[in-house]
């Protein structure tokens, strides 16, 4: 095979929880690492799907997916691809949303004759790189000898387009705002009911609740009496916002319950975990009875799998993958047709 594509979904030990108890029933810590999966929807969209669409534009018919924690999982995967005789491999670590022309990256890589080309922007590496067969072979040899790979990256590909790191709560919220206002290519997955307000299927909003645009409310979410959603808010699918609670310039990830009378401003909430976007601190809402993960029949923590079209259907077209639940190296890796 001349060109292959491999996507690594971070997971497992890369996500840590709340570790230090504080007064008033709240647990907090500084500089938390994201407890949420990179597969979590953004305005109802799956970032993995956006990368798959970009890979398809290269004329590729399939790609490989794996879920794992740390550099070891990725290194072992690259070693396996080297053994399969792939001439060139596109590697995407699912940690960023970037409106990147992968054909331009490939042209740059070939023109510079780099063994490894890493895409980066002003903020650093984007988790996208191309490796030629010699670099893959070197990776395999170092992996088999238990030595960590030390690829030499020459002439990095400088990407100047739109990009955000989706495992950064702050940049994730910036992407939400840009998607709501049309400042990037991502659009809310739902029906626009008025200017800069989108909702998914099955949303229930009390008549006394206020929805202030730009705002997105995901499928089957319930907004109760006196609550306020927006501006610059994203409440993803299957959430409940209880009476009088305000969600402003914030995101609530799927299956999140927010208790009555809360003010969520400049934050990201995942179940009972609240991260403040500006302070870099987090709190445990669940221990104080202020928020929780909604338990439903079946596994509601399955990875987000939207329909491949732009409609709101989440049934028969859902992608049959389960990557987020694995914390170990996935072997063999899952091949997905594009």
Secondary structure, 3 states (H helix, E strand, C coil): CCEEEEEEEECHHHCCCCCCECHHHCEEEECCCCCCCCCCCECCECHHHHHHHHHHCCCCCEEEEEEECHHHHHHHHHHHHHHCCCCEEEEEECCEEECCCHHHHHHHHHHHCCCEEEEEECCEEEEEEEEEHHHHHHHHHHHHCCCCCCCCCCCCEECCCCEEECCCHHHHHHHHHHHHHCCCCCCCCCEEEECCEEECCCCEECCCCEECCCEEECCCCEECCCCEECCCEEECCCCEECCCCEEECCEECCCEEECCCCEEECEEEECCEEEECCCCEEEECHHHCCEEECCCCCCCCCCCCCCCCCCCCCCCCCCCCCCCCCCCCCCCCEEEEC
